[in-house]
Amino acid sequence: MAESEKWVKLFESFVLTEAQLLAATLDAAGIPARLQGGTAATIWGDAPGALPQSVVEVRAEDIDAGREVMARLYDEQGRKSRDEVPEAWTCEACGERNPGDFDICWSCGATRGGEASEQA
């Protein structure tokens, strides 16, 4: 397989529209990108944990340029870099998977440590 045919993961997100935005931005910059998991995710909406994450892939030879485009996009939007977001975690109360930047389980309202939230 030629290197130009090898696709690698650049980005993944529980939020389909975030992955779509990055894929469109990469395409506009002349970097071919493909979105995996996006079609199935639209059936369920953007509910974290409902389905596997949406993944943006680029050709292996474009990974560095893709990272630069992604960094500029995040800088322009004033968002955190993906490196700054904590690891995803599993709720001790219900077993649901949650994004790392959630402190309360999206499914049952328990806190990260497993205690019931006052908001639940």
Biopython code that builds the backbone (N, CA, C, O; Angstrom):
import numpy as np
from Bio.PDB.StructureBuilder import StructureBuilder

atoms = [
    (1, "MET", "N", (0.853, -1.196, 0.000)),
    (1, "MET", "CA", (0.000, 0.000, 0.000)),
    (1, "MET", "C", (0.883, 1.238, 0.000)),
    (1, "MET", "O", (1.760, 1.382, 0.852)),
    (2, "ALA", "N", (0.658, 2.103, -0.927)),
    (2, "ALA", "CA", (1.411, 3.343, -1.007)),
    (2, "ALA", "C", (1.041, 4.236, 0.173)),
    (2, "ALA", "O", (-0.084, 4.194, 0.670)),
    (3, "GLU", "N", (2.009, 5.049, 0.615)),
    (3, "GLU", "CA", (1.750, 5.914, 1.767)),
    (3, "GLU", "C", (0.566, 6.841, 1.521)),
    (3, "GLU", "O", (-0.189, 7.140, 2.446)),
    (4, "SER", "N", (0.396, 7.304, 0.267)),
    (4, "SER", "CA", (-0.703, 8.216, -0.032)),
    (4, "SER", "C", (-2.061, 7.524, 0.122)),
    (4, "SER", "O", (-3.084, 8.200, 0.228)),
    (5, "GLU", "N", (-2.083, 6.182, 0.137)),
    (5, "GLU", "CA", (-3.329, 5.439, 0.299)),
    (5, "GLU", "C", (-3.620, 5.127, 1.764)),
    (5, "GLU", "O", (-4.728, 4.694, 2.081)),
    (6, "LYS", "N", (-2.682, 5.329, 2.646)),
    (6, "LYS", "CA", (-2.865, 5.018, 4.056)),
    (6, "LYS", "C", (-3.527, 6.211, 4.756)),
    (6, "LYS", "O", (-3.015, 7.329, 4.706)),
    (7, "TRP", "N", (-4.660, 5.964, 5.402)),
    (7, "TRP", "CA", (-5.384, 7.000, 6.134)),
    (7, "TRP", "C", (-5.164, 6.792, 7.630)),
    (7, "TRP", "O", (-5.159, 5.660, 8.114)),
    (8, "VAL", "N", (-4.980, 7.906, 8.363)),
    (8, "VAL", "CA", (-4.744, 7.838, 9.803)),
    (8, "VAL", "C", (-5.702, 8.773, 10.528)),
    (8, "VAL", "O", (-6.173, 9.763, 9.968)),
    (9, "LYS", "N", (-5.977, 8.441, 11.778)),
    (9, "LYS", "CA", (-6.894, 9.247, 12.579)),
    (9, "LYS", "C", (-6.214, 10.546, 12.996)),
    (9, "LYS", "O", (-5.116, 10.541, 13.551)),
    (10, "LEU", "N", (-6.882, 11.646, 12.721)),
    (10, "LEU", "CA", (-6.417, 12.970, 13.136)),
    (10, "LEU", "C", (-7.185, 13.453, 14.359)),
    (10, "LEU", "O", (-6.624, 14.122, 15.228)),
    (11, "PHE", "N", (-8.475, 13.113, 14.426)),
    (11, "PHE", "CA", (-9.349, 13.719, 15.423)),
    (11, "PHE", "C", (-10.545, 12.809, 15.665)),
    (11, "PHE", "O", (-11.012, 12.132, 14.749)),
    (12, "GLU", "N", (-11.045, 12.794, 16.909)),
    (12, "GLU", "CA", (-12.296, 12.112, 17.195)),
    (12, "GLU", "C", (-13.104, 12.946, 18.172)),
    (12, "GLU", "O", (-12.548, 13.663, 19.004)),
    (13, "SER", "N", (-14.426, 12.847, 18.063)),
    (13, "SER", "CA", (-15.293, 13.665, 18.897)),
    (13, "SER", "C", (-16.629, 12.965, 19.095)),
    (13, "SER", "O", (-17.092, 12.230, 18.223)),
    (14, "PHE", "N", (-17.242, 13.200, 20.251)),
    (14, "PHE", "CA", (-18.604, 12.742, 20.490)),
    (14, "PHE", "C", (-19.596, 13.631, 19.744)),
    (14, "PHE", "O", (-20.752, 13.252, 19.558)),
    (15, "VAL", "N", (-19.148, 14.805, 19.319)),
    (15, "VAL", "CA", (-20.027, 15.781, 18.673)),
    (15, "VAL", "C", (-19.814, 15.726, 17.162)),
    (15, "VAL", "O", (-18.776, 16.149, 16.652)),
    (16, "LEU", "N", (-20.801, 15.203, 16.465)),
    (16, "LEU", "CA", (-20.700, 15.022, 15.025)),
    (16, "LEU", "C", (-20.399, 16.330, 14.303)),
    (16, "LEU", "O", (-19.549, 16.355, 13.413)),
    (17, "THR", "N", (-21.072, 17.407, 14.664)),
    (17, "THR", "CA", (-20.873, 18.677, 13.953)),
    (17, "THR", "C", (-19.450, 19.209, 14.120)),
    (17, "THR", "O", (-18.934, 19.884, 13.229)),
    (18, "GLU", "N", (-18.820, 18.912, 15.243)),
    (18, "GLU", "CA", (-17.429, 19.323, 15.456)),
    (18, "GLU", "C", (-16.518, 18.595, 14.462)),
    (18, "GLU", "O", (-15.627, 19.204, 13.869)),
    (19, "ALA", "N", (-16.744, 17.307, 14.286)),
    (19, "ALA", "CA", (-15.953, 16.533, 13.325)),
    (19, "ALA", "C", (-16.228, 16.998, 11.896)),
    (19, "ALA", "O", (-15.309, 17.082, 11.081)),
    (20, "GLN", "N", (-17.487, 17.300, 11.593)),
    (20, "GLN", "CA", (-17.836, 17.787, 10.254)),
    (20, "GLN", "C", (-17.158, 19.124, 9.962)),
    (20, "GLN", "O", (-16.663, 19.343, 8.856)),
    (21, "LEU", "N", (-17.135, 20.016, 10.950)),
    (21, "LEU", "CA", (-16.483, 21.311, 10.782)),
    (21, "LEU", "C", (-15.003, 21.144, 10.463)),
    (21, "LEU", "O", (-14.480, 21.792, 9.556)),
    (22, "LEU", "N", (-14.331, 20.276, 11.209)),
    (22, "LEU", "CA", (-12.909, 20.057, 10.951)),
    (22, "LEU", "C", (-12.692, 19.449, 9.575)),
    (22, "LEU", "O", (-11.796, 19.879, 8.848)),
    (23, "ALA", "N", (-13.495, 18.453, 9.202)),
    (23, "ALA", "CA", (-13.338, 17.825, 7.887)),
    (23, "ALA", "C", (-13.523, 18.850, 6.766)),
    (23, "ALA", "O", (-12.771, 18.845, 5.792)),
    (24, "ALA", "N", (-14.513, 19.722, 6.899)),
    (24, "ALA", "CA", (-14.747, 20.759, 5.891)),
    (24, "ALA", "C", (-13.596, 21.762, 5.854)),
    (24, "ALA", "O", (-13.206, 22.213, 4.777)),
    (25, "THR", "N", (-13.052, 22.114, 7.011)),
    (25, "THR", "CA", (-11.932, 23.054, 7.082)),
    (25, "THR", "C", (-10.689, 22.449, 6.436)),
    (25, "THR", "O", (-9.951, 23.142, 5.736)),
    (26, "LEU", "N", (-10.458, 21.163, 6.670)),
    (26, "LEU", "CA", (-9.323, 20.478, 6.038)),
    (26, "LEU", "C", (-9.490, 20.455, 4.520)),
    (26, "LEU", "O", (-8.552, 20.755, 3.782)),
    (27, "ASP", "N", (-10.678, 20.101, 4.064)),
    (27, "ASP", "CA", (-10.929, 20.073, 2.614)),
    (27, "ASP", "C", (-10.696, 21.453, 1.998)),
    (27, "ASP", "O", (-10.111, 21.562, 0.920)),
    (28, "ALA", "N", (-11.151, 22.504, 2.679)),
    (28, "ALA", "CA", (-10.973, 23.867, 2.173)),
    (28, "ALA", "C", (-9.491, 24.240, 2.101)),
    (28, "ALA", "O", (-9.093, 25.065, 1.278)),
    (29, "ALA", "N", (-8.678, 23.629, 2.966)),
    (29, "ALA", "CA", (-7.240, 23.893, 2.975)),
    (29, "ALA", "C", (-6.489, 22.994, 1.992)),
    (29, "ALA", "O", (-5.260, 23.034, 1.920)),
    (30, "GLY", "N", (-7.235, 22.183, 1.233)),
    (30, "GLY", "CA", (-6.602, 21.310, 0.251)),
    (30, "GLY", "C", (-6.105, 19.991, 0.813)),
    (30, "GLY", "O", (-5.310, 19.304, 0.172)),
    (31, "ILE", "N", (-6.564, 19.631, 2.002)),
    (31, "ILE", "CA", (-6.169, 18.372, 2.631)),
    (31, "ILE", "C", (-7.364, 17.426, 2.589)),
    (31, "ILE", "O", (-8.354, 17.650, 3.284)),
    (32, "PRO", "N", (-7.281, 16.372, 1.782)),
    (32, "PRO", "CA", (-8.403, 15.432, 1.730)),
    (32, "PRO", "C", (-8.662, 14.830, 3.116)),
    (32, "PRO", "O", (-7.732, 14.417, 3.809)),
    (33, "ALA", "N", (-9.926, 14.788, 3.502)),
    (33, "ALA", "CA", (-10.300, 14.236, 4.804)),
    (33, "ALA", "C", (-11.528, 13.366, 4.629)),
    (33, "ALA", "O", (-12.364, 13.614, 3.760)),
    (34, "ARG", "N", (-11.625, 12.347, 5.463)),
    (34, "ARG", "CA", (-12.849, 11.551, 5.447)),
    (34, "ARG", "C", (-13.359, 11.396, 6.870)),
    (34, "ARG", "O", (-12.594, 11.314, 7.830)),
    (35, "LEU", "N", (-14.667, 11.360, 6.966)),
    (35, "LEU", "CA", (-15.355, 11.299, 8.243)),
    (35, "LEU", "C", (-15.896, 9.897, 8.436)),
    (35, "LEU", "O", (-16.657, 9.406, 7.603)),
    (36, "GLN", "N", (-15.514, 9.247, 9.523)),
    (36, "GLN", "CA", (-15.987, 7.899, 9.839)),
    (36, "GLN", "C", (-16.955, 7.979, 11.016)),
    (36, "GLN", "O", (-16.716, 8.722, 11.968)),
    (37, "GLY", "N", (-18.031, 7.228, 10.957)),
    (37, "GLY", "CA", (-18.986, 7.194, 12.061)),
    (37, "GLY", "C", (-20.024, 8.285, 12.014)),
    (37, "GLY", "O", (-20.940, 8.291, 12.837)),
    (38, "GLY", "N", (-19.915, 9.209, 11.081)),
    (38, "GLY", "CA", (-20.831, 10.339, 11.032)),
    (38, "GLY", "C", (-22.243, 9.988, 10.638)),
    (38, "GLY", "O", (-23.187, 10.546, 11.196)),
    (39, "THR", "N", (-22.421, 9.079, 9.693)),
    (39, "THR", "CA", (-23.760, 8.738, 9.217)),
    (39, "THR", "C", (-24.573, 8.087, 10.319)),
    (39, "THR", "O", (-25.723, 8.466, 10.543)),
    (40, "ALA", "N", (-24.000, 7.118, 11.009)),
    (40, "ALA", "CA", (-24.721, 6.431, 12.081)),
    (40, "ALA", "C", (-25.018, 7.374, 13.232)),
    (40, "ALA", "O", (-26.071, 7.275, 13.862)),
    (41, "ALA", "N", (-24.097, 8.288, 13.512)),
    (41, "ALA", "CA", (-24.284, 9.194, 14.635)),
    (41, "ALA", "C", (-25.464, 10.132, 14.427)),
    (41, "ALA", "O", (-26.078, 10.569, 15.401)),
    (42, "THR", "N", (-25.796, 10.450, 13.176)),
    (42, "THR", "CA", (-26.907, 11.367, 12.936)),
    (42, "THR", "C", (-28.244, 10.730, 13.299)),
    (42, "THR", "O", (-29.205, 11.441, 13.592)),
    (43, "ILE", "N", (-28.318, 9.414, 13.283)),
    (43, "ILE", "CA", (-29.555, 8.724, 13.647)),
    (43, "ILE", "C", (-29.899, 9.002, 15.108)),
    (43, "ILE", "O", (-31.062, 9.213, 15.449)),
    (44, "TRP", "N", (-28.901, 9.001, 15.949)),
    (44, "TRP", "CA", (-29.100, 9.162, 17.386)),
    (44, "TRP", "C", (-28.860, 10.583, 17.873)),
    (44, "TRP", "O", (-29.087, 10.869, 19.049)),
    (45, "GLY", "N", (-28.416, 11.468, 17.018)),
    (45, "GLY", "CA", (-28.088, 12.825, 17.450)),
    (45, "GLY", "C", (-26.684, 12.859, 18.001)),
    (45, "GLY", "O", (-25.867, 11.990, 17.697)),
    (46, "ASP", "N", (-26.403, 13.864, 18.814)),
    (46, "ASP", "CA", (-25.063, 14.033, 19.355)),
    (46, "ASP", "C", (-24.983, 13.614, 20.816)),
    (46, "ASP", "O", (-24.188, 14.178, 21.567)),
    (47, "ALA", "N", (-25.773, 12.656, 21.232)),
    (47, "ALA", "CA", (-25.753, 12.177, 22.611)),
    (47, "ALA", "C", (-24.468, 11.398, 22.858)),
    (47, "ALA", "O", (-24.258, 10.357, 22.235)),
    (48, "PRO", "N", (-23.586, 11.882, 23.768)),
    (48, "PRO", "CA", (-22.333, 11.181, 24.033)),
    (48, "PRO", "C", (-22.597, 9.759, 24.499)),
    (48, "PRO", "O", (-23.491, 9.511, 25.308)),
    (49, "GLY", "N", (-21.812, 8.835, 23.979)),
    (49, "GLY", "CA", (-21.908, 7.457, 24.398)),
    (49, "GLY", "C", (-22.949, 6.649, 23.646)),
    (49, "GLY", "O", (-22.964, 5.424, 23.764)),
    (50, "ALA", "N", (-23.829, 7.297, 22.869)),
    (50, "ALA", "CA", (-24.867, 6.569, 22.148)),
    (50, "ALA", "C", (-24.244, 5.639, 21.110)),
    (50, "ALA", "O", (-24.682, 4.500, 20.952)),
    (51, "LEU", "N", (-23.239, 6.116, 20.413)),
    (51, "LEU", "CA", (-22.532, 5.352, 19.398)),
    (51, "LEU", "C", (-21.059, 5.724, 19.461)),
    (51, "LEU", "O", (-20.687, 6.691, 20.125)),
    (52, "PRO", "N", (-20.215, 4.955, 18.769)),
    (52, "PRO", "CA", (-18.802, 5.343, 18.740)),
    (52, "PRO", "C", (-18.625, 6.765, 18.223)),
    (52, "PRO", "O", (-19.478, 7.301, 17.515)),
    (53, "GLN", "N", (-17.531, 7.342, 18.584)),
    (53, "GLN", "CA", (-17.250, 8.718, 18.209)),
    (53, "GLN", "C", (-17.100, 8.871, 16.704)),
    (53, "GLN", "O", (-16.792, 7.914, 15.993)),
    (54, "SER", "N", (-17.321, 10.087, 16.235)),
    (54, "SER", "CA", (-17.038, 10.448, 14.855)),
    (54, "SER", "C", (-15.535, 10.671, 14.744)),
    (54, "SER", "O", (-14.934, 11.315, 15.604)),
    (55, "VAL", "N", (-14.936, 10.146, 13.702)),
    (55, "VAL", "CA", (-13.489, 10.208, 13.517)),
    (55, "VAL", "C", (-13.182, 10.898, 12.194)),
    (55, "VAL", "O", (-13.783, 10.584, 11.167)),
    (56, "VAL", "N", (-12.241, 11.840, 12.227)),
    (56, "VAL", "CA", (-11.751, 12.485, 11.015)),
    (56, "VAL", "C", (-10.394, 11.871, 10.692)),
    (56, "VAL", "O", (-9.489, 11.857, 11.526)),
    (57, "GLU", "N", (-10.271, 11.367, 9.477)),
    (57, "GLU", "CA", (-9.024, 10.770, 9.020)),
    (57, "GLU", "C", (-8.438, 11.584, 7.873)),
    (57, "GLU", "O", (-9.161, 12.186, 7.079)),
    (58, "VAL", "N", (-7.108, 11.588, 7.808)),
    (58, "VAL", "CA", (-6.390, 12.206, 6.691)),
    (58, "VAL", "C", (-5.362, 11.205, 6.185)),
    (58, "VAL", "O", (-5.059, 10.222, 6.862)),
    (59, "ARG", "N", (-4.828, 11.456, 4.996)),
    (59, "ARG", "CA", (-3.763, 10.595, 4.493)),
    (59, "ARG", "C", (-2.549, 10.744, 5.418)),
    (59, "ARG", "O", (-2.302, 11.814, 5.973)),
    (60, "ALA", "N", (-1.813, 9.664, 5.568)),
    (60, "ALA", "CA", (-0.638, 9.676, 6.452)),
    (60, "ALA", "C", (0.325, 10.797, 6.099)),
    (60, "ALA", "O", (0.919, 11.412, 6.985)),
    (61, "GLU", "N", (0.480, 11.062, 4.823)),
    (61, "GLU", "CA", (1.415, 12.108, 4.394)),
    (61, "GLU", "C", (0.930, 13.515, 4.752)),
    (61, "GLU", "O", (1.714, 14.463, 4.732)),
    (62, "ASP", "N", (-0.354, 13.652, 5.077)),
    (62, "ASP", "CA", (-0.937, 14.957, 5.407)),
    (62, "ASP", "C", (-1.139, 15.187, 6.906)),
    (62, "ASP", "O", (-1.708, 16.205, 7.299)),
    (63, "ILE", "N", (-0.685, 14.264, 7.741)),
    (63, "ILE", "CA", (-0.983, 14.353, 9.170)),
    (63, "ILE", "C", (-0.437, 15.635, 9.807)),
    (63, "ILE", "O", (-1.139, 16.266, 10.597)),
    (64, "ASP", "N", (0.777, 16.027, 9.489)),
    (64, "ASP", "CA", (1.350, 17.239, 10.091)),
    (64, "ASP", "C", (0.593, 18.495, 9.646)),
    (64, "ASP", "O", (0.281, 19.364, 10.461)),
    (65, "ALA", "N", (0.304, 18.577, 8.345)),
    (65, "ALA", "CA", (-0.456, 19.725, 7.843)),
    (65, "ALA", "C", (-1.862, 19.727, 8.451)),
    (65, "ALA", "O", (-2.397, 20.789, 8.771)),
    (66, "GLY", "N", (-2.453, 18.557, 8.609)),
    (66, "GLY", "CA", (-3.773, 18.462, 9.226)),
    (66, "GLY", "C", (-3.772, 18.931, 10.663)),
    (66, "GLY", "O", (-4.710, 19.594, 11.105)),
    (67, "ARG", "N", (-2.727, 18.592, 11.396)),
    (67, "ARG", "CA", (-2.611, 19.053, 12.794)),
    (67, "ARG", "C", (-2.497, 20.577, 12.857)),
    (67, "ARG", "O", (-3.056, 21.209, 13.753)),
    (68, "GLU", "N", (-1.774, 21.158, 11.909)),
    (68, "GLU", "CA", (-1.643, 22.619, 11.874)),
    (68, "GLU", "C", (-2.990, 23.286, 11.603)),
    (68, "GLU", "O", (-3.338, 24.274, 12.250)),
    (69, "VAL", "N", (-3.746, 22.746, 10.649)),
    (69, "VAL", "CA", (-5.073, 23.290, 10.340)),
    (69, "VAL", "C", (-5.980, 23.161, 11.567)),
    (69, "VAL", "O", (-6.704, 24.097, 11.908)),
    (70, "MET", "N", (-5.937, 22.005, 12.225)),
    (70, "MET", "CA", (-6.761, 21.793, 13.401)),
    (70, "MET", "C", (-6.378, 22.763, 14.524)),
    (70, "MET", "O", (-7.255, 23.305, 15.197)),
    (71, "ALA", "N", (-5.095, 22.981, 14.728)),
    (71, "ALA", "CA", (-4.646, 23.912, 15.765)),
    (71, "ALA", "C", (-5.127, 25.335, 15.480)),
    (71, "ALA", "O", (-5.570, 26.039, 16.388)),
    (72, "ARG", "N", (-5.038, 25.757, 14.206)),
    (72, "ARG", "CA", (-5.524, 27.087, 13.838)),
    (72, "ARG", "C", (-7.032, 27.201, 14.061)),
    (72, "ARG", "O", (-7.517, 28.226, 14.542)),
    (73, "LEU", "N", (-7.759, 26.163, 13.715)),
    (73, "LEU", "CA", (-9.207, 26.163, 13.903)),
    (73, "LEU", "C", (-9.554, 26.318, 15.375)),
    (73, "LEU", "O", (-10.433, 27.105, 15.725)),
    (74, "TYR", "N", (-8.879, 25.582, 16.234)),
    (74, "TYR", "CA", (-9.161, 25.688, 17.671)),
    (74, "TYR", "C", (-8.731, 27.038, 18.222)),
    (74, "TYR", "O", (-9.415, 27.604, 19.075)),
    (75, "ASP", "N", (-7.608, 27.560, 17.747)),
    (75, "ASP", "CA", (-7.168, 28.878, 18.198)),
    (75, "ASP", "C", (-8.185, 29.946, 17.806)),
    (75, "ASP", "O", (-8.497, 30.838, 18.594)),
    (76, "GLU", "N", (-8.694, 29.846, 16.588)),
    (76, "GLU", "CA", (-9.674, 30.823, 16.108)),
    (76, "GLU", "C", (-10.981, 30.744, 16.896)),
    (76, "GLU", "O", (-11.651, 31.759, 17.088)),
    (77, "GLN", "N", (-11.337, 29.576, 17.341)),
    (77, "GLN", "CA", (-12.592, 29.397, 18.068)),
    (77, "GLN", "C", (-12.418, 29.586, 19.568)),
    (77, "GLN", "O", (-13.399, 29.574, 20.312)),
    (78, "GLY", "N", (-11.181, 29.759, 20.019)),
    (78, "GLY", "CA", (-10.928, 29.960, 21.441)),
    (78, "GLY", "C", (-11.209, 28.728, 22.283)),
    (78, "GLY", "O", (-11.529, 28.848, 23.466)),
    (79, "ARG", "N", (-11.096, 27.549, 21.695)),
    (79, "ARG", "CA", (-11.357, 26.313, 22.420)),
    (79, "ARG", "C", (-10.071, 25.697, 22.922)),
    (79, "ARG", "O", (-8.975, 26.053, 22.487)),
    (80, "LYS", "N", (-10.224, 24.772, 23.840)),
    (80, "LYS", "CA", (-9.085, 24.027, 24.345)),
    (80, "LYS", "C", (-8.561, 23.088, 23.276)),
    (80, "LYS", "O", (-9.317, 22.586, 22.444)),
    (81, "SER", "N", (-7.283, 22.863, 23.309)),
    (81, "SER", "CA", (-6.684, 21.844, 22.474)),
    (81, "SER", "C", (-7.173, 20.495, 22.967)),
    (81, "SER", "O", (-7.459, 20.347, 24.156)),
    (82, "ARG", "N", (-7.278, 19.506, 22.087)),
    (82, "ARG", "CA", (-7.698, 18.167, 22.484)),
    (82, "ARG", "C", (-6.721, 17.581, 23.507)),
    (82, "ARG", "O", (-7.114, 16.735, 24.309)),
    (83, "ASP", "N", (-5.465, 18.012, 23.494)),
    (83, "ASP", "CA", (-4.490, 17.510, 24.457)),
    (83, "ASP", "C", (-4.811, 17.970, 25.874)),
    (83, "ASP", "O", (-4.346, 17.355, 26.834)),
    (84, "GLU", "N", (-5.585, 19.026, 26.028)),
    (84, "GLU", "CA", (-5.917, 19.563, 27.341)),
    (84, "GLU", "C", (-7.179, 18.938, 27.933)),
    (84, "GLU", "O", (-7.476, 19.157, 29.108)),
    (85, "VAL", "N", (-7.920, 18.173, 27.152)),
    (85, "VAL", "CA", (-9.150, 17.562, 27.631)),
    (85, "VAL", "C", (-8.801, 16.249, 28.321)),
    (85, "VAL", "O", (-8.089, 15.422, 27.751)),
    (86, "PRO", "N", (-9.296, 16.045, 29.545)),
    (86, "PRO", "CA", (-8.990, 14.803, 30.269)),
    (86, "PRO", "C", (-9.552, 13.576, 29.549)),
    (86, "PRO", "O", (-10.404, 13.684, 28.668)),
    (87, "GLU", "N", (-9.050, 12.416, 29.948)),
    (87, "GLU", "CA", (-9.511, 11.145, 29.385)),
    (87, "GLU", "C", (-10.993, 10.932, 29.678)),
    (87, "GLU", "O", (-11.505, 11.406, 30.692)),
    (88, "ALA", "N", (-11.673, 10.223, 28.792)),
    (88, "ALA", "CA", (-13.063, 9.838, 29.032)),
    (88, "ALA", "C", (-13.105, 8.938, 30.271)),
    (88, "ALA", "O", (-12.110, 8.299, 30.615)),
    (89, "TRP", "N", (-14.259, 8.894, 30.934)),
    (89, "TRP", "CA", (-14.393, 8.095, 32.158)),
    (89, "TRP", "C", (-15.716, 7.339, 32.147)),
    (89, "TRP", "O", (-16.657, 7.714, 31.447)),
    (90, "THR", "N", (-15.769, 6.276, 32.931)),
    (90, "THR", "CA", (-16.974, 5.457, 33.042)),
    (90, "THR", "C", (-17.637, 5.738, 34.385)),
    (90, "THR", "O", (-16.983, 5.692, 35.427)),
    (91, "CYS", "N", (-18.930, 6.027, 34.358)),
    (91, "CYS", "CA", (-19.691, 6.330, 35.563)),
    (91, "CYS", "C", (-19.764, 5.096, 36.462)),
    (91, "CYS", "O", (-20.131, 4.012, 36.006)),
    (92, "GLU", "N", (-19.416, 5.263, 37.734)),
    (92, "GLU", "CA", (-19.477, 4.158, 38.682)),
    (92, "GLU", "C", (-20.917, 3.784, 39.019)),
    (92, "GLU", "O", (-21.191, 2.642, 39.389)),
    (93, "ALA", "N", (-21.833, 4.732, 38.894)),
    (93, "ALA", "CA", (-23.225, 4.481, 39.262)),
    (93, "ALA", "C", (-23.993, 3.706, 38.194)),
    (93, "ALA", "O", (-24.745, 2.787, 38.520)),
    (94, "CYS", "N", (-23.810, 4.069, 36.907)),
    (94, "CYS", "CA", (-24.615, 3.432, 35.860)),
    (94, "CYS", "C", (-23.792, 2.740, 34.776)),
    (94, "CYS", "O", (-24.350, 2.035, 33.936)),
    (95, "GLY", "N", (-22.468, 2.933, 34.783)),
    (95, "GLY", "CA", (-21.610, 2.281, 33.795)),
    (95, "GLY", "C", (-21.526, 2.983, 32.450)),
    (95, "GLY", "O", (-20.919, 2.462, 31.515)),
    (96, "GLU", "N", (-22.133, 4.168, 32.344)),
    (96, "GLU", "CA", (-22.127, 4.905, 31.069)),
    (96, "GLU", "C", (-20.777, 5.578, 30.852)),
    (96, "GLU", "O", (-20.142, 6.023, 31.807)),
    (97, "ARG", "N", (-20.340, 5.653, 29.601)),
    (97, "ARG", "CA", (-19.090, 6.319, 29.224)),
    (97, "ARG", "C", (-19.353, 7.816, 29.067)),
    (97, "ARG", "O", (-20.355, 8.203, 28.466)),
    (98, "ASN", "N", (-18.469, 8.660, 29.597)),
    (98, "ASN", "CA", (-18.623, 10.113, 29.559)),
    (98, "ASN", "C", (-17.366, 10.775, 29.022)),
    (98, "ASN", "O", (-16.264, 10.287, 29.273)),
    (99, "PRO", "N", (-17.503, 11.880, 28.286)),
    (99, "PRO", "CA", (-16.321, 12.630, 27.836)),
    (99, "PRO", "C", (-15.513, 13.111, 29.043)),
    (99, "PRO", "O", (-16.066, 13.346, 30.117)),
    (100, "GLY", "N", (-14.216, 13.252, 28.855)),
    (100, "GLY", "CA", (-13.327, 13.626, 29.943)),
    (100, "GLY", "C", (-13.596, 14.985, 30.551)),
    (100, "GLY", "O", (-13.250, 15.220, 31.709)),
    (101, "ASP", "N", (-14.214, 15.898, 29.786)),
    (101, "ASP", "CA", (-14.471, 17.226, 30.331)),
    (101, "ASP", "C", (-15.835, 17.321, 31.014)),
    (101, "ASP", "O", (-16.255, 18.413, 31.398)),
    (102, "PHE", "N", (-16.533, 16.193, 31.172)),
    (102, "PHE", "CA", (-17.779, 16.154, 31.942)),
    (102, "PHE", "C", (-17.442, 15.771, 33.380)),
    (102, "PHE", "O", (-16.694, 14.818, 33.599)),
    (103, "ASP", "N", (-17.980, 16.493, 34.363)),
    (103, "ASP", "CA", (-17.807, 16.129, 35.764)),
    (103, "ASP", "C", (-19.014, 15.392, 36.308)),
    (103, "ASP", "O", (-18.951, 14.774, 37.370)),
    (104, "ILE", "N", (-20.119, 15.461, 35.571)),
    (104, "ILE", "CA", (-21.362, 14.803, 35.964)),
    (104, "ILE", "C", (-21.786, 13.895, 34.820)),
    (104, "ILE", "O", (-21.733, 14.294, 33.657)),
    (105, "CYS", "N", (-22.207, 12.675, 35.142)),
    (105, "CYS", "CA", (-22.627, 11.714, 34.126)),
    (105, "CYS", "C", (-23.813, 12.266, 33.346)),
    (105, "CYS", "O", (-24.806, 12.702, 33.928)),
    (106, "TRP", "N", (-23.699, 12.241, 32.032)),
    (106, "TRP", "CA", (-24.768, 12.761, 31.178)),
    (106, "TRP", "C", (-26.015, 11.879, 31.271)),
    (106, "TRP", "O", (-27.117, 12.338, 30.972)),
    (107, "SER", "N", (-25.853, 10.631, 31.676)),
    (107, "SER", "CA", (-26.973, 9.696, 31.685)),
    (107, "SER", "C", (-27.758, 9.690, 33.001)),
    (107, "SER", "O", (-28.987, 9.762, 33.000)),
    (108, "CYS", "N", (-27.029, 9.601, 34.131)),
    (108, "CYS", "CA", (-27.731, 9.449, 35.416)),
    (108, "CYS", "C", (-27.547, 10.618, 36.371)),
    (108, "CYS", "O", (-28.251, 10.695, 37.379)),
    (109, "GLY", "N", (-26.632, 11.523, 36.089)),
    (109, "GLY", "CA", (-26.432, 12.691, 36.935)),
    (109, "GLY", "C", (-25.470, 12.481, 38.087)),
    (109, "GLY", "O", (-25.269, 13.392, 38.890)),
    (110, "ALA", "N", (-24.868, 11.303, 38.192)),
    (110, "ALA", "CA", (-23.894, 11.053, 39.259)),
    (110, "ALA", "C", (-22.608, 11.824, 38.961)),
    (110, "ALA", "O", (-22.282, 12.071, 37.800)),
    (111, "THR", "N", (-21.888, 12.200, 40.005)),
    (111, "THR", "CA", (-20.608, 12.882, 39.812)),
    (111, "THR", "C", (-19.550, 11.890, 39.406)),
    (111, "THR", "O", (-19.764, 10.680, 39.486)),
    (112, "ARG", "N", (-18.424, 12.381, 38.976)),
    (112, "ARG", "CA", (-17.331, 11.539, 38.501)),
    (112, "ARG", "C", (-16.932, 10.499, 39.537)),
    (112, "ARG", "O", (-16.550, 9.391, 39.160)),
    (113, "GLY", "N", (-17.003, 10.806, 40.806)),
    (113, "GLY", "CA", (-16.638, 9.864, 41.863)),
    (113, "GLY", "C", (-17.736, 8.851, 42.175)),
    (113, "GLY", "O", (-17.528, 7.957, 42.994)),
    (114, "GLY", "N", (-18.899, 8.973, 41.539)),
    (114, "GLY", "CA", (-19.962, 8.003, 41.733)),
    (114, "GLY", "C", (-21.085, 8.477, 42.636)),
    (114, "GLY", "O", (-22.089, 7.776, 42.766)),
    (115, "GLU", "N", (-20.958, 9.633, 43.264)),
    (115, "GLU", "CA", (-22.006, 10.126, 44.152)),
    (115, "GLU", "C", (-23.120, 10.792, 43.338)),
    (115, "GLU", "O", (-22.872, 11.387, 42.289)),
    (116, "ALA", "N", (-24.344, 10.677, 43.844)),
    (116, "ALA", "CA", (-25.476, 11.313, 43.166)),
    (116, "ALA", "C", (-25.301, 12.816, 43.211)),
    (116, "ALA", "O", (-24.900, 13.370, 44.234)),
    (117, "SER", "N", (-25.595, 13.468, 42.119)),
    (117, "SER", "CA", (-25.498, 14.924, 42.024)),
    (117, "SER", "C", (-26.763, 15.569, 42.566)),
    (117, "SER", "O", (-27.850, 14.999, 42.469)),
    (118, "GLU", "N", (-26.619, 16.752, 43.133)),
    (118, "GLU", "CA", (-27.788, 17.507, 43.603)),
    (118, "GLU", "C", (-28.638, 17.949, 42.428)),
    (118, "GLU", "O", (-29.826, 18.230, 42.590)),
    (119, "GLN", "N", (-28.031, 18.014, 41.227)),
    (119, "GLN", "CA", (-28.757, 18.436, 40.027)),
    (119, "GLN", "C", (-29.613, 17.319, 39.458)),
    (119, "GLN", "O", (-30.523, 17.578, 38.671)),
    (120, "ALA", "N", (-29.334, 16.077, 39.844)),
    (120, "ALA", "CA", (-30.062, 14.931, 39.272)),
    (120, "ALA", "C", (-31.475, 14.859, 39.796)),
    (120, "ALA", "O", (-32.227, 13.960, 39.422)),
]
sb = StructureBuilder()
sb.init_structure("model")
sb.init_model(0)
sb.init_chain("A")
sb.init_seg("    ")
for serial, (resi, resn, name, xyz) in enumerate(atoms, 1):
    if name == "N":
        sb.init_residue(resn, " ", resi, " ")
    sb.init_atom(name, np.array(xyz, "f"), 0.0, 1.0, " ", f" {name:<3s}", serial, name[0])
structure = sb.get_structure()
